[in-house]
Amino acid sequence: MRVSIFLLMAAAIVMSSCAKGNFGTIRQSNEVSTMFREGVVNPDYNYFYSGVGTATKAIIGIDNSYQVVSEFWTPIALNSEYLKNWVIRLDRIRGEVFALPYQNRYRGSYVLDPAGTKIGVWFGRFDWGTFEFPGDRVIVPYVPRLKPGSDPVRLGLWNGDD
């Protein structure tokens, strides 16, 4: 009984501390999808990717006035030709976990700060991006995921890796 109460209290503390965070998200945009497919690299952004090689989960470009803090995103110097070729390879991937409405294609989104201001771009196979803003001009991007409630096993999309 005491263990159950302790666990409930611990869960409540964790949930309340998460709720107090300063978080941003992504908002899907056909304009951003087109920019990535055309190889548009914004010189005012620093670019990062999550994943490995052809298993890239997402690419983000964040306004270079922000410090990006993450061990899960790798910085990359992009040029237009490299980006176009990378996107072509990503769009040919099949049999992996994608957000259901994405129909096995990567999609673009804007990265939004907690106030809803556009501070970057996202191109990924998942429809859920979370970004913490722990300080002035500091952003912590979390690993890309499917939206909560999108069960890849139930949807027949899970292949043992996310």
Short mmCIF file of the C-alpha atoms (twelve columns), coordinates in Angstrom:
data_MODEL
# 
_entry.id   MODEL 
# 
loop_
_atom_site.group_PDB 
_atom_site.id 
_atom_site.type_symbol 
_atom_site.label_atom_id 
_atom_site.label_alt_id 
_atom_site.label_comp_id 
_atom_site.label_asym_id 
_atom_site.label_seq_id 
_atom_site.Cartn_x 
_atom_site.Cartn_y 
_atom_site.Cartn_z 
_atom_site.pdbx_PDB_model_num 
ATOM 1   C CA . MET A 1   0.000  0.000  0.000   1 
ATOM 2   C CA . ARG A 2   2.758  2.442  0.968   1 
ATOM 3   C CA . VAL A 3   4.665  1.572  -2.197  1 
ATOM 4   C CA . SER A 4   1.580  2.359  -4.312  1 
ATOM 5   C CA . ILE A 5   1.116  5.725  -2.616  1 
ATOM 6   C CA . PHE A 6   4.802  6.503  -3.058  1 
ATOM 7   C CA . LEU A 7   4.649  5.614  -6.759  1 
ATOM 8   C CA . LEU A 8   1.560  7.778  -7.259  1 
ATOM 9   C CA . MET A 9   3.242  10.712 -5.530  1 
ATOM 10  C CA . ALA A 10  6.422  10.256 -7.584  1 
ATOM 11  C CA . ALA A 11  4.390  10.121 -10.813 1 
ATOM 12  C CA . ALA A 12  2.517  13.285 -9.835  1 
ATOM 13  C CA . ILE A 13  5.776  15.123 -9.163  1 
ATOM 14  C CA . VAL A 14  7.252  14.047 -12.510 1 
ATOM 15  C CA . MET A 15  4.081  15.015 -14.384 1 
ATOM 16  C CA . SER A 16  3.849  18.405 -12.694 1 
ATOM 17  C CA . SER A 17  7.489  19.188 -13.437 1 
ATOM 18  C CA . CYS A 18  6.928  18.234 -17.096 1 
ATOM 19  C CA . ALA A 19  3.835  20.415 -17.275 1 
ATOM 20  C CA . LYS A 20  5.843  23.424 -16.082 1 
ATOM 21  C CA . GLY A 21  8.309  23.102 -18.956 1 
ATOM 22  C CA . ASN A 22  8.575  25.634 -21.732 1 
ATOM 23  C CA . PHE A 23  7.780  23.597 -24.860 1 
ATOM 24  C CA . GLY A 24  7.337  24.191 -28.564 1 
ATOM 25  C CA . THR A 25  6.194  21.839 -31.315 1 
ATOM 26  C CA . ILE A 26  5.835  21.468 -35.088 1 
ATOM 27  C CA . ARG A 27  3.051  22.521 -37.449 1 
ATOM 28  C CA . GLN A 28  2.791  20.723 -40.793 1 
ATOM 29  C CA . SER A 29  3.354  22.884 -43.860 1 
ATOM 30  C CA . ASN A 30  3.277  22.049 -47.566 1 
ATOM 31  C CA . GLU A 31  5.479  25.107 -48.100 1 
ATOM 32  C CA . VAL A 32  8.233  23.561 -45.960 1 
ATOM 33  C CA . SER A 33  7.852  20.190 -47.743 1 
ATOM 34  C CA . THR A 34  8.368  21.980 -51.062 1 
ATOM 35  C CA . MET A 35  11.392 23.876 -49.749 1 
ATOM 36  C CA . PHE A 36  13.101 20.625 -48.723 1 
ATOM 37  C CA . ARG A 37  12.252 18.858 -51.998 1 
ATOM 38  C CA . GLU A 38  13.633 21.815 -53.972 1 
ATOM 39  C CA . GLY A 39  16.812 21.821 -51.883 1 
ATOM 40  C CA . VAL A 40  16.272 25.234 -50.293 1 
ATOM 41  C CA . VAL A 41  18.872 25.686 -47.540 1 
ATOM 42  C CA . ASN A 42  18.285 28.754 -45.366 1 
ATOM 43  C CA . PRO A 43  21.657 30.420 -44.604 1 
ATOM 44  C CA . ASP A 44  20.210 31.712 -41.312 1 
ATOM 45  C CA . TYR A 45  19.609 28.165 -40.020 1 
ATOM 46  C CA . ASN A 46  21.834 25.507 -38.517 1 
ATOM 47  C CA . TYR A 47  20.810 22.030 -39.697 1 
ATOM 48  C CA . PHE A 48  20.691 18.745 -37.761 1 
ATOM 49  C CA . TYR A 49  19.387 15.243 -38.378 1 
ATOM 50  C CA . SER A 50  18.094 12.446 -36.170 1 
ATOM 51  C CA . GLY A 51  18.718 8.836  -37.125 1 
ATOM 52  C CA . VAL A 52  21.409 7.082  -39.120 1 
ATOM 53  C CA . GLY A 53  21.920 7.164  -42.896 1 
ATOM 54  C CA . THR A 54  18.844 6.002  -44.776 1 
ATOM 55  C CA . ALA A 55  17.092 5.544  -41.419 1 
ATOM 56  C CA . THR A 56  16.974 9.308  -40.955 1 
ATOM 57  C CA . LYS A 57  13.943 10.136 -38.821 1 
ATOM 58  C CA . ALA A 58  13.973 13.887 -39.397 1 
ATOM 59  C CA . ILE A 59  16.039 16.863 -40.495 1 
ATOM 60  C CA . ILE A 60  15.662 20.190 -38.719 1 
ATOM 61  C CA . GLY A 61  16.886 23.679 -39.476 1 
ATOM 62  C CA . ILE A 62  16.919 26.008 -36.471 1 
ATOM 63  C CA . ASP A 63  17.459 29.777 -36.520 1 
ATOM 64  C CA . ASN A 64  21.174 30.264 -35.880 1 
ATOM 65  C CA . SER A 65  20.442 32.761 -33.100 1 
ATOM 66  C CA . TYR A 66  19.455 29.702 -30.999 1 
ATOM 67  C CA . GLN A 67  21.846 27.348 -29.252 1 
ATOM 68  C CA . VAL A 68  20.783 23.755 -29.969 1 
ATOM 69  C CA . VAL A 69  21.497 21.376 -27.087 1 
ATOM 70  C CA . SER A 70  21.000 17.692 -27.869 1 
ATOM 71  C CA . GLU A 71  22.826 14.404 -27.928 1 
ATOM 72  C CA . PHE A 72  20.191 12.928 -30.265 1 
ATOM 73  C CA . TRP A 73  20.576 15.337 -33.201 1 
ATOM 74  C CA . THR A 74  23.735 15.479 -35.338 1 
ATOM 75  C CA . PRO A 75  24.786 18.803 -36.898 1 
ATOM 76  C CA . ILE A 76  25.268 18.792 -40.673 1 
ATOM 77  C CA . ALA A 77  26.467 21.352 -43.201 1 
ATOM 78  C CA . LEU A 78  24.041 21.302 -46.120 1 
ATOM 79  C CA . ASN A 79  24.081 22.657 -49.639 1 
ATOM 80  C CA . SER A 80  21.184 22.615 -52.073 1 
ATOM 81  C CA . GLU A 81  22.335 19.677 -54.197 1 
ATOM 82  C CA . TYR A 82  23.123 17.461 -51.203 1 
ATOM 83  C CA . LEU A 83  19.733 18.238 -49.621 1 
ATOM 84  C CA . LYS A 84  17.812 17.469 -52.847 1 
ATOM 85  C CA . ASN A 85  19.581 14.108 -53.247 1 
ATOM 86  C CA . TRP A 86  19.054 13.253 -49.573 1 
ATOM 87  C CA . VAL A 87  15.325 13.982 -49.817 1 
ATOM 88  C CA . ILE A 88  15.031 11.813 -52.946 1 
ATOM 89  C CA . ARG A 89  16.663 8.902  -51.078 1 
ATOM 90  C CA . LEU A 90  14.397 9.438  -48.057 1 
ATOM 91  C CA . ASP A 91  11.258 9.456  -50.190 1 
ATOM 92  C CA . ARG A 92  12.221 6.042  -51.612 1 
ATOM 93  C CA . ILE A 93  12.209 4.371  -48.170 1 
ATOM 94  C CA . ARG A 94  9.414  1.849  -47.701 1 
ATOM 95  C CA . GLY A 95  8.442  -0.583 -44.958 1 
ATOM 96  C CA . GLU A 96  9.427  1.670  -42.058 1 
ATOM 97  C CA . VAL A 97  7.318  3.396  -39.440 1 
ATOM 98  C CA . PHE A 98  5.738  6.571  -40.823 1 
ATOM 99  C CA . ALA A 99  2.948  8.745  -39.519 1 
ATOM 100 C CA . LEU A 100 -0.212 7.261  -41.034 1 
ATOM 101 C CA . PRO A 101 -1.299 10.396 -42.943 1 
ATOM 102 C CA . TYR A 102 2.226  10.746 -44.382 1 
ATOM 103 C CA . GLN A 103 1.703  7.757  -46.729 1 
ATOM 104 C CA . ASN A 104 5.374  6.690  -46.580 1 
ATOM 105 C CA . ARG A 105 6.646  10.151 -47.513 1 
ATOM 106 C CA . TYR A 106 8.535  12.612 -45.419 1 
ATOM 107 C CA . ARG A 107 6.691  15.877 -44.777 1 
ATOM 108 C CA . GLY A 108 7.734  19.363 -43.819 1 
ATOM 109 C CA . SER A 109 6.667  21.407 -40.833 1 
ATOM 110 C CA . TYR A 110 7.565  24.629 -39.123 1 
ATOM 111 C CA . VAL A 111 9.279  24.428 -35.739 1 
ATOM 112 C CA . LEU A 112 7.392  26.658 -33.307 1 
ATOM 113 C CA . ASP A 113 8.529  28.117 -30.012 1 
ATOM 114 C CA . PRO A 114 6.154  28.144 -26.994 1 
ATOM 115 C CA . ALA A 115 4.554  31.385 -28.254 1 
ATOM 116 C CA . GLY A 116 3.876  29.828 -31.675 1 
ATOM 117 C CA . THR A 117 6.610  31.812 -33.470 1 
ATOM 118 C CA . LYS A 118 8.352  30.057 -36.379 1 
ATOM 119 C CA . ILE A 119 11.999 29.500 -35.428 1 
ATOM 120 C CA . GLY A 120 12.902 26.698 -37.811 1 
ATOM 121 C CA . VAL A 121 11.882 23.933 -40.186 1 
ATOM 122 C CA . TRP A 122 11.412 20.158 -39.893 1 
ATOM 123 C CA . PHE A 123 11.340 17.418 -42.516 1 
ATOM 124 C CA . GLY A 124 10.493 13.975 -41.186 1 
ATOM 125 C CA . ARG A 125 8.544  10.755 -41.283 1 
ATOM 126 C CA . PHE A 126 6.954  11.380 -37.899 1 
ATOM 127 C CA . ASP A 127 4.217  13.879 -37.104 1 
ATOM 128 C CA . TRP A 128 5.305  14.768 -33.581 1 
ATOM 129 C CA . GLY A 129 8.212  16.975 -32.622 1 
ATOM 130 C CA . THR A 130 8.800  18.346 -29.150 1 
ATOM 131 C CA . PHE A 131 11.212 21.125 -28.336 1 
ATOM 132 C CA . GLU A 132 12.067 22.419 -24.886 1 
ATOM 133 C CA . PHE A 133 13.172 26.008 -24.374 1 
ATOM 134 C CA . PRO A 134 15.017 25.949 -21.011 1 
ATOM 135 C CA . GLY A 135 16.572 29.399 -21.352 1 
ATOM 136 C CA . ASP A 136 16.901 32.471 -23.517 1 
ATOM 137 C CA . ARG A 137 17.692 31.389 -27.108 1 
ATOM 138 C CA . VAL A 138 18.326 27.763 -26.049 1 
ATOM 139 C CA . ILE A 139 16.406 24.903 -27.654 1 
ATOM 140 C CA . VAL A 140 16.452 21.197 -26.786 1 
ATOM 141 C CA . PRO A 141 14.946 19.094 -29.599 1 
ATOM 142 C CA . TYR A 142 13.675 15.684 -28.522 1 
ATOM 143 C CA . VAL A 143 13.720 12.528 -30.649 1 
ATOM 144 C CA . PRO A 144 10.996 12.498 -33.359 1 
ATOM 145 C CA . ARG A 145 7.954  10.341 -32.605 1 
ATOM 146 C CA . LEU A 146 4.479  9.456  -33.793 1 
ATOM 147 C CA . LYS A 147 1.739  11.551 -32.173 1 
ATOM 148 C CA . PRO A 148 0.545  10.177 -28.842 1 
ATOM 149 C CA . GLY A 149 -2.212 7.688  -29.507 1 
ATOM 150 C CA . SER A 150 -0.748 6.627  -32.864 1 
ATOM 151 C CA . ASP A 151 -0.075 2.982  -32.095 1 
ATOM 152 C CA . PRO A 152 2.223  1.656  -34.869 1 
ATOM 153 C CA . VAL A 153 1.538  -1.971 -33.870 1 
ATOM 154 C CA . ARG A 154 -2.228 -1.494 -34.190 1 
ATOM 155 C CA . LEU A 155 -1.748 0.365  -37.482 1 
ATOM 156 C CA . GLY A 156 0.470  -2.435 -38.848 1 
ATOM 157 C CA . LEU A 157 3.428  -0.066 -39.169 1 
ATOM 158 C CA . TRP A 158 5.802  -1.286 -36.498 1 
ATOM 159 C CA . ASN A 159 8.876  -3.198 -37.630 1 
ATOM 160 C CA . GLY A 160 10.630 -3.489 -34.271 1 
ATOM 161 C CA . ASP A 161 12.362 -0.109 -34.540 1 
ATOM 162 C CA . ASP A 162 11.152 3.438  -34.209 1 
# 
